[in-house]
Amino acid sequence: MQRAEEIIIRPIVTEKAEDAKANQNKYVFQVAVKANKLDVRKAIERYFHVKVAKVAVANVGGKPKRMGMFQGTQSDWKKAVVTLKPGQKIEMLERV
């Protein structure tokens, strides 16, 4: 089992993620590619001291990019949408 700091890479702050946070009590994070739902649940509960109701994960493919005549792709990454139990919220991310 990895540490919580190794599993949770960063929160995703977009309009869609902020809307989900405000209306559905869902938080979106970029997580380690090898992490599964159980790892994410334990890391969120341990790091933020909240109770998690549900976790959904999705693998996001890297986009193709060009730099002049050179072509490549961005790295693939994993996204986790965490639903908290009613009455719970992550205070650290409310100020963002």
N, C-alpha and C positions, 0 to 999 in steps of 0.2 A: 504494500500500500504506500503510495506516495504521500508526501505532505500536502496539506490544503493549498499552500502557496505554489506548489508545482502543478496542481490540477487546474486551479482557477488562474487564467492568464490575465484577463481584463474584462471589465463590463463593456457591453456594447451600448453606446449612447447614440441612438438615431430617433427620428420622429416616431417611427413605428414601435420601437422598443419603449419609448417614454409613454406612448399611448397605452400600451399593454400594461405598463407598470401602474399607471394612474387608474385605469378602468378594470383590470382583471387581476391585479396583484401578481403579475408575472415579471420576472427579471431575466434579462438575456446576458449571457456571458460567453466569451471565447474561452474554451477549455483545451486541455492537452488532447492531442489526437488519439492517444491510447486509452484515455479515460472512458469508462462506461457510466451508465446511469447511476449505479450504486456508488461508484467513486465520487461522482459529482454531488449526489445527495449528501454523503457523509462530509465532504469538504465544505459545502455551503453551510450545513448545520454546525460544524465545528468552528469555522472561521467567523461567521456572522452571528452565531448564537440565536438561530431561528429554527422553526419547524417547517419542513418541506412537505408539501402535499403530493406534488407530481414533478417529474423531470422528463423533458423531451430533448433528444439530441439529434443533430443533423450534421452530416459531413458536407462541407462547402468546398467545391473545387476552385482551384486558383484560376484567375483570369489570364488570358494571353496578353502579353505586353511587348512593345517594341521600343528599342532604343537605337534610333538610326537604322542601320541595316541589320542589327542584331535582334533576334527574336527569342523570347523565352516566356515563362509563365510564373505567376506568383505562387507561393506555397499553398497547398491545401490546408484547411483548418477545420476545426469542429466547433459548432455552436450548440449551446445548451440553453433551453428555455425552462426556467425554474418557477413553478407555481407554489406560492407559500400558503400555509393554512390561514383561514380568516383571522383577522386581528394582528397578524404578524407583518412586519415590514423591516427592511434593511435601512437603518438610520443613516449609515454612511453614504448610501447611494441616493437618498432623498434630496440631498443638497446639490446634486449635480445638475 
